[in-house]
Amino acid sequence: MARIAITGASGHYGRIVCDALIAQGRAQDLILMTRDPAKLGGYAAQGCAVRQGDYDRPETLAPAFAGADRLLLISGTRVGARVAQHQAAIDAAVSAGIAHVVYTSFVGIDDPANPAEVRHDHIETERLIKASGLAWTMLRDAHYADAMIVMAGPGVMATRQWISNAGAGREAMVWRADCALCAAAVLTGPDHAGQTYDVTGPDLQSFAEVTAIMAEVTGVPLAYVAIDDAAQYAMFDAMGIPRRPVDDHYVGGIPWNSDDMVTFGQAIREGFLAVRSGDVERLLGRPARSVRQMIEAHADRLKNAQVSA
């Protein structure tokens, strides 16, 4: 059986993929790369090979990938730094003799008019992978429902307002777990080389529609407030979030910057992320889970975050 290397294996996405493959009896086939191997001690105990590797230390990557046939290249989190990081990983994959790279990309990146800053990182990484001579599969994941409901939801509940520059734009938000399970399916299945999958949720929805679902499920009156880009920047400025990437400014483990978030909202508003496909069902044999299901799964947490009337 093919041996599978996974970068960023200690993150949320990586752990879901690891757990899915271990459940298939593939622990001995897994090579898990992380900056801190101690975080994956439990996986080592289950028979996985755990190796130290760091995108920012290219010399560590080829040894981390040694012996692998397939690589799941999980995108880095630092907008603006990812292309150099991913180039190092691609070069190391070639050097290590890996045959097939599966990359976690993003939807809606083909159109050069898409203003989202993340577009450049992903489209350029896809170009580098295709130019490497390796077999490839692109998993273009939609916006995680988890990011909006689990992370942003409590703030919405506390203020009873969802404020965004996304306007009435729609996107098909997807469960992160569904994305990771699609990756596991591609890593272990045949006939995926040269394929690009749009991994999306089942419904195109605006933030106003999602706000209404949150209000219905929790019983808390909520309002969606559409603002322009300047007002969105002002909000983030007031929160102390830098406009450009700053390596040491992390929120929830992610290096936030307002240029990234404002242009993301602009891309939604202008329709560049209005992508919906049936690829989750094609890969998993069941429909993608919905935003409503995500809200229902976290209803108690959301209710507990509201301000007492």
Summary of the structure (lengths in Angstrom):
residues: 309
radius of gyration: 19.5
end to end distance: 58.6
largest distance: 61.2
contacts: 1046
relative contact order: 0.14
helix: 47%
strand: 17%
